[in-house]
Amino acid sequence: MKTKSLFYSLLFLSIFATAQNNTCACCTEKHSEFDFWIGTWEVTNPNGTKAGHNVLIKVEDNCVLRENWTSATPGYTGTSNSFYNSKTNQWEQVWVDNQGQSLHLKGNKVGNQMILRTDDEKNAGGKIFYHQVTWTDNADGTVRQKWETFTEGQDVVVAFDGLYKPKD
């Protein structure tokens, strides 16, 4: 009888432990706010010329949105990891390209837009600036990504404006 009792206790603990391991810590509404960007995309500039292509997938048990960018300009690639940081209640993205450049963006989704920006920095002239990237989830299934640089006392500069269309 003790053997049967021990067997059932161990079976229950095994099932309970398995159930605990099957929970998805990042399968929440907040963690899926940027899912509109998942896919394989052809990206065009505002004038219709090809900017490049991009592949975005969820990895690390749905905790990270990984981007792999290949520019239409030969030899330029980059990657980013975007994730919802539940400690700070905001989205973060770390971008690194094959030219050694990087960006660390933070922010949140507002309506149909994910709006992330860098911390303030000072340029060589002592003026404060920051980068802001906005992704717009369009009703037609496309996504617009607009990267702007805001510098104290100067006009906003658009660094990138791309329209993402699902690749067939």
ZIPE-V877999 format. One record per pair of residues at least 6 apart in sequence whose C-alpha atoms are under 6 Angstrom apart, sorted by sequence separation. I is the first residue (numbers start at 1). J is the second residue. D is the distance in whole Angstrom. If there is no record, write none. Layout:
# ZIPE-V877999
I_J_D + I_J_D
This chain:
# ZIPE-V877999
44_50_4 + 45_51_6 + 58_64_6 + 71_77_6 + 84_90_6 + 85_91_6 + 96_102_4 + 108_114_6 + 122_128_4 + 137_143_5 + 150_156_5 + 44_51_5 + 58_65_5 + 70_77_5 + 84_91_4 + 95_102_5 + 108_115_6 + 121_128_5 + 136_143_5 + 149_156_6 + 43_51_5 + 57_65_6 + 69_77_5 + 83_91_6 + 95_103_5 + 107_115_6 + 121_129_5 + 136_144_5 + 149_157_5 + 43_52_5 + 57_66_5 + 69_78_5 + 83_92_6 + 94_103_6 + 107_116_4 + 120_129_6 + 135_144_5 + 148_157_6 + 43_53_5 + 56_66_5 + 69_79_6 + 82_92_6 + 94_104_5 + 106_116_5 + 120_130_5 + 135_145_4 + 148_158_4 + 42_53_5 + 56_67_5 + 68_79_5 + 82_93_4 + 93_104_6 + 105_116_5 + 106_117_5 + 134_145_6 + 147_158_6 + 148_159_6 + 41_53_6 + 55_67_6 + 67_79_5 + 81_93_6 + 93_105_5 + 105_117_5 + 118_130_6 + 134_146_5 + 147_159_5 + 41_54_5 + 55_68_5 + 67_80_5 + 81_94_6 + 92_105_5 + 105_118_5 + 118_131_5 + 133_146_6 + 147_160_5 + 40_54_6 + 54_68_6 + 66_80_6 + 80_94_5 + 92_106_4 + 104_118_6 + 117_131_5 + 133_147_4 + 146_160_6 + 40_55_4 + 54_69_5 + 66_81_5 + 80_95_4 + 91_106_6 + 117_132_4 + 132_147_6 + 146_161_4 + 39_55_6 + 65_81_6 + 79_95_6 + 91_107_5 + 116_132_6 + 132_148_5 + 145_161_6 + 39_56_5 + 53_70_5 + 65_82_5 + 79_96_6 + 90_107_5 + 91_108_6 + 116_133_5 + 131_148_6 + 145_162_5 + 38_56_5 + 52_70_6 + 64_82_6 + 78_96_6 + 90_108_6 + 115_133_6 + 131_149_4 + 144_162_6 + 38_57_6 + 52_71_4 + 64_83_5 + 78_97_4 + 115_134_5 + 130_149_6 + 144_163_5 + 51_71_6 + 52_72_4 + 77_97_6 + 78_98_6 + 114_134_6 + 130_150_5 + 143_163_6 + 144_164_6 + 51_72_5 + 77_98_6 + 114_135_5 + 129_150_5 + 143_164_5 + 113_135_5 + 129_151_4 + 142_164_5 + 113_136_4 + 128_151_6 + 142_165_5 + 112_136_6 + 128_152_5 + 112_137_5 + 127_152_6 + 26_62_6 + 26_63_5 + 31_84_6 + 45_162_5 + 44_162_5 + 43_162_6 + 44_163_5 + 43_163_5 + 43_164_5 + 42_164_6 + 41_164_6 + 42_165_5 + 41_165_5 + 41_166_5 + 42_167_6 + 40_166_6 + 41_167_5 + 40_167_6
